[in-house]
Amino acid sequence: MQEVTKKVIEKLIEEKEGPYISVYMPTVAAASIEVKKMPIQLKNLLNLVKKELQEKQKMNTRDIEKLLEPATNLLGDRVFWQNQKKGLAIFISPGYFQYFRVNTTFPEKSSVSSYFNIIPLVSDIMFDDNFYVLALSRNQNRVFLANSDGITQLDIEGIPKNLQEISQYTVSEKSISSHSSGKKGAGAIFHGVGEIDADKKEELLQYFRQIDQVLNKYLDKKEKSPLIIMSVKDLVPIYFEINSYPYLLKETMEGNPDECSADLIHKNALPIASDYFHSQLDNISSVYHDLKGTGKTSTQLEDVVSAAYFSRVEQLFIKSNTAQSGYFDPEENKVYLTEEGWELCDLYNLAAIKTISNGGQVFVLDEEKMPDGENIIAFYRY
């Protein structure tokens, strides 16, 4: 069963042929009485879809039945209904059918539109973004791509494997805390807290610069995925000196990564990543009030839809369970608020779709978390 991710949302956005049918409903883990009720709920929602396809899309019965057949087949699938989570989302268009079981409870809702309704799914993935981990040491370095579900080591061409590729200088991490032997003045002393002599530091800087250069070419800055470092204490400030990746987090994991499995690195990185993603919302209100009146933010739906369409929206915040029917004419750059028309859609959903497809971020918040009780807030790139 496919999980909901950013790429899933993007795939829904990229579907080219309508009409686009979206069905959401609450579900529960298998219980005998509920297994009988849930198919009835879906059947009722599909009947609403049929009615709209007949009355507004002017489709004939045969075409409607063919279009909805994959969803209709679920009604009698007892195994399907015995394996539910908290919510079920179904998406149907000509030649496309997909469903998702999620741990978010959805209110019952069906829609036929010129776009799939993605807003209810956004809540499920907005804090489940990808992040990178750089496990950095003198003896080896590893780069991982991770999210809440797991971690994968990346094979990145051109990145130095260890310090030995840069110079003949090698030292085990364990020796960092010991004193070198010899007469007074014969050798440097390493404590693992930043006391590295100039020659050794320059070699480390050269090593780290090469890592940084390769990472900057490889990591997708459009996604704005944070990078977390795991390393021994004395190496971290040196890497920070040369870092040019704009989304490197200040919080790091201290320790020798050579001794850690990928799973252990993932376990320790998750709290850091989670705190970062949640912190993005902590200062919404203050940022909004700072930018209010500067032209860099808007709460007017018509303006936001236009700005999202033309790639101006960097971040979009939408109050949950908010909707407005209408359509947007890009040639006239005009939004029409109406209940009629073949290209009719939910304008909040359209703003979310265009923001995501143009590289922006979308957050769906409860009413109490929206500054000044607004229905929508956009932060503009320019």
C-alpha positions in Angstrom: 0.0 0.0 0.0 1.5 3.3 -1.1 2.1 5.9 1.6 1.3 9.6 1.2 4.4 11.6 0.5 5.3 14.9 -1.3 5.9 12.9 -4.4 2.4 11.4 -4.2 0.9 14.9 -3.9 3.0 16.0 -6.9 1.8 13.0 -8.9 -1.9 13.9 -8.2 -1.2 17.5 -9.3 0.5 16.3 -12.5 -2.5 14.2 -13.7 -3.6 15.8 -17.0 -7.1 14.5 -17.9 -10.3 15.3 -16.0 -12.8 15.2 -14.5 -11.0 14.7 -11.2 -12.8 12.9 -8.5 -11.7 13.0 -4.9 -13.4 11.1 -2.1 -12.5 11.3 1.6 -14.1 9.4 4.5 -13.3 8.4 8.1 -12.5 4.8 8.7 -11.6 2.6 11.7 -9.5 -0.5 12.3 -11.4 -3.7 11.7 -14.4 -4.2 13.9 -17.2 -6.4 12.6 -20.0 -3.8 12.7 -17.9 -1.1 11.2 -16.7 -3.3 8.3 -20.4 -3.4 7.2 -20.9 0.3 7.7 -17.9 1.7 5.8 -18.8 0.3 2.4 -22.2 1.9 2.8 -20.5 5.3 3.5 -18.4 4.9 0.3 -21.4 3.9 -1.7 -23.3 7.0 -0.6 -20.3 9.2 -1.5 -20.0 7.6 -4.9 -23.7 8.2 -5.5 -23.1 11.9 -4.9 -20.3 11.7 -7.5 -22.5 10.0 -10.0 -25.1 12.7 -9.6 -22.6 15.5 -10.2 -21.1 13.8 -13.2 -24.6 13.4 -14.7 -25.9 16.9 -13.9 -22.8 19.1 -14.2 -20.4 17.1 -16.5 -23.3 15.8 -18.7 -21.7 12.3 -18.7 -23.9 9.3 -19.7 -24.5 6.4 -17.3 -22.2 3.9 -19.1 -19.2 6.2 -19.0 -19.8 7.1 -15.4 -19.9 3.4 -14.4 -16.7 2.7 -16.3 -15.0 5.7 -14.7 -16.0 4.7 -11.1 -15.6 0.9 -11.6 -12.3 0.6 -9.6 -13.9 2.4 -6.6 -17.1 0.4 -6.9 -15.2 -2.8 -6.8 -14.0 -1.9 -3.3 -17.5 -2.0 -1.9 -17.6 -5.8 -1.7 -13.9 -6.3 -0.8 -14.1 -7.4 2.8 -10.3 -7.8 3.2 -9.9 -4.2 2.0 -12.3 -2.9 4.7 -10.7 -5.0 7.4 -7.4 -3.3 6.9 -8.1 0.4 7.4 -6.5 3.2 9.4 -8.2 6.4 10.5 -9.0 7.8 7.0 -9.4 6.8 3.4 -8.7 9.0 0.4 -9.7 7.9 -3.1 -8.7 9.6 -6.4 -10.2 8.8 -9.8 -9.8 10.3 -13.2 -9.8 8.8 -16.7 -7.1 6.1 -16.7 -6.1 6.8 -13.1 -7.2 5.3 -9.8 -5.4 5.4 -6.4 -6.4 5.2 -2.8 -4.6 5.9 0.5 -5.1 4.7 4.0 -3.9 7.3 6.4 -3.7 8.1 10.1 -5.7 11.2 9.7 -9.4 11.3 10.3 -11.3 12.9 7.4 -14.8 14.2 7.4 -16.9 12.7 4.6 -16.5 14.6 1.4 -16.6 14.0 -2.3 -15.9 16.4 -5.1 -15.8 16.5 -8.9 -13.5 19.3 -10.1 -10.9 20.4 -12.6 -8.2 19.4 -10.0 -7.9 16.7 -7.4 -8.6 18.0 -3.9 -5.3 17.7 -2.1 -5.8 19.9 0.9 -6.9 17.2 3.3 -3.7 15.2 2.4 -1.4 18.2 3.0 -2.0 18.0 6.7 -0.7 14.4 6.7 2.6 15.2 5.1 3.5 18.8 6.0 5.7 17.7 8.9 6.9 14.6 7.1 9.5 16.2 4.9 12.7 14.7 3.8 16.0 15.6 5.5 19.7 14.8 5.0 22.2 13.5 7.4 26.0 13.9 6.9 27.8 11.4 9.1 31.3 13.0 9.1 34.6 11.7 10.3 38.3 11.5 9.3 38.0 7.9 8.3 34.8 8.0 6.3 31.8 10.0 5.5 28.3 8.9 4.7 25.3 10.9 3.4 21.7 9.8 4.1 18.3 10.8 2.9 15.7 10.3 5.6 12.1 11.0 6.7 9.9 9.7 9.5 9.5 6.3 7.7 13.2 5.4 7.2 16.7 6.3 6.1 18.7 5.5 2.9 22.4 5.9 2.3 23.1 7.9 -0.8 25.8 7.0 -3.3 27.1 10.4 -4.4 29.7 10.5 -7.2 32.7 12.7 -6.5 32.5 13.0 -2.8 35.7 12.1 -0.9 35.5 8.9 1.0 37.8 10.0 3.8 40.6 12.4 4.8 43.3 10.0 3.4 42.1 10.9 -0.1 43.2 14.5 0.6 46.4 13.8 2.5 48.4 11.0 4.2 47.2 12.4 7.5 44.9 9.8 9.3 44.0 9.4 12.9 41.4 7.3 14.6 38.6 9.2 16.3 39.5 7.4 19.5 43.0 9.0 19.6 41.6 12.5 19.6 41.2 12.4 23.4 44.7 11.2 24.1 48.0 13.0 24.4 50.7 12.4 21.8 54.0 11.0 23.2 57.4 12.6 23.0 59.6 15.3 24.4 58.3 18.7 25.2 57.4 20.5 22.0 57.8 17.3 19.9 54.1 16.8 19.2 50.7 18.4 19.2 48.1 17.7 21.8 44.5 16.8 20.7 41.6 17.0 23.1 38.6 16.6 20.8 37.4 20.1 21.7 38.9 22.2 18.9 42.6 22.2 19.7 43.9 21.2 16.3 47.1 22.8 15.0 47.1 25.0 11.9 48.4 22.4 9.4 46.0 19.7 10.4 43.1 22.2 10.4 44.0 23.3 6.9 43.9 19.6 5.7 40.5 19.2 7.3 39.2 22.4 5.7 40.3 21.2 2.3 38.6 17.8 3.0 35.4 19.5 4.1 35.4 22.0 1.2 35.4 19.1 -1.3 32.5 17.5 0.6 30.6 20.8 0.7 31.1 21.4 -3.0 29.8 18.0 -4.0 26.8 18.2 -1.6 25.8 21.6 -3.0 25.6 20.2 -6.5 23.8 17.1 -5.4 21.3 18.2 -2.8 18.0 19.7 -4.1 17.8 23.3 -2.8 14.4 23.7 -4.3 13.1 21.2 -1.7 14.8 23.2 1.1 15.5 19.9 2.9 17.6 20.5 6.1 21.0 18.9 6.6 22.0 17.5 10.0 25.6 16.7 10.8 26.8 13.8 13.0 30.4 14.1 14.0 32.8 14.3 16.9 32.8 17.6 18.7 36.1 19.1 17.3 35.1 18.6 13.7 31.7 20.3 13.7 32.9 24.0 14.0 35.4 23.4 11.3 32.8 22.1 8.9 30.5 25.1 9.8 33.3 27.4 8.7 33.2 26.2 5.1 29.6 25.2 4.7 27.7 26.8 1.9 24.5 24.7 1.9 21.8 27.1 3.1 19.7 24.6 5.1 22.4 23.2 7.4 20.9 23.0 10.9 22.8 24.4 13.9 21.7 21.5 16.1 24.0 18.6 15.5 24.5 15.0 16.7 27.7 14.6 18.7 29.5 11.3 18.5 31.6 9.1 16.3 29.4 8.1 13.3 31.8 5.3 12.4 30.4 3.3 15.3 26.8 3.9 14.4 24.4 2.0 12.2 22.1 3.8 9.8 19.1 2.9 12.0 20.8 4.4 15.1 21.7 7.6 13.1 18.0 7.8 12.0 16.7 7.4 15.5 18.9 10.2 16.8 18.2 12.5 13.9 14.4 12.3 13.9 13.9 14.6 17.0 16.1 17.2 15.5 14.3 17.1 12.1 10.9 17.1 13.8 11.7 20.1 15.9 12.9 22.0 12.9 9.8 21.3 10.8 7.5 22.3 13.7 9.5 25.4 14.4 8.7 26.8 11.0 5.2 27.4 12.2 6.1 28.8 15.7 6.6 32.4 14.5 4.0 32.6 11.8 2.0 35.3 13.6 5.0 37.5 14.3 6.4 37.1 10.8 3.0 37.9 9.3 2.6 41.1 11.4 6.1 42.2 10.5 5.4 41.8 6.8 1.8 43.0 6.8 1.4 46.1 4.7 4.7 45.6 2.9 3.3 43.9 -0.2 5.1 40.7 0.7 2.0 39.0 2.2 -1.7 38.8 1.4 -4.9 37.4 2.9 -7.1 38.2 -0.2 -8.1 34.9 -1.9 -8.2 36.4 -5.4 -4.7 37.9 -5.1 -3.3 34.7 -3.6 -4.7 32.5 -6.3 -3.1 34.7 -9.0 0.2 35.0 -7.1 0.3 31.2 -6.7 -0.4 30.6 -10.3 2.5 32.9 -11.4 5.1 31.4 -8.9 5.1 34.2 -6.4 4.0 32.3 -3.3 6.8 31.0 -1.1 4.6 29.8 1.8 0.9 29.3 2.0 -1.2 28.9 5.1 -4.8 27.8 4.8 -7.4 27.4 7.5 -8.7 23.8 7.6 -12.2 23.1 6.3 -12.3 26.3 4.2 -13.6 26.3 0.6 -14.7 28.7 -2.1 -15.9 27.7 -5.5 -14.8 29.5 -8.6 -12.2 29.5 -11.3 -9.1 31.4 -12.5 -8.6 32.8 -15.9 -4.8 33.2 -16.3 -5.0 35.2 -19.6 -7.1 37.8 -17.9 -5.4 37.2 -14.6 -8.8 37.2 -12.9 -10.6 35.1 -10.3 -14.3 34.4 -10.7 -16.3 33.4 -7.6 -19.1 31.3 -9.0 -20.9 28.0 -8.5 -21.2 27.3 -12.2 -18.8 26.4 -15.0 -16.9 23.4 -16.4 -13.6 24.6 -14.9 -15.1 25.1 -11.5 -12.8 24.2 -8.6 -12.1 25.1 -4.9 -10.0 28.2 -5.1 -8.2 27.4 -1.9 -7.2 24.0 -3.3 -6.1 25.7 -6.6 -3.9 28.0 -4.6 -2.3 25.1 -2.8 -1.8 23.1 -6.0 -0.1 26.0 -7.8 2.1 26.8 -4.7 3.3 23.2 -4.5 3.9 22.8 -8.2 5.9 26.0 -8.3 8.2 24.9 -5.4 6.4 26.6 -2.5 5.2 25.1 0.8 1.6 24.7 1.9 0.4 24.3 5.5 -3.2 23.6 6.6 -3.8 24.8 10.1 -6.7 24.8 12.6 -8.5 28.0 13.1 -6.9 28.9 16.4 -3.4 28.7 14.8 -4.2 31.1 11.9 -3.1 34.7 12.7 -5.9 37.2 13.1 -8.4 34.4 12.2 -7.6 34.7 8.5 -8.7 32.0 6.1 -5.6 32.2 4.0 -2.2 33.8 4.3 0.5 33.9 1.6 4.1 34.9 2.0 5.5 36.1 -1.3 8.9 35.6 -2.8 8.9 39.1 -4.2 
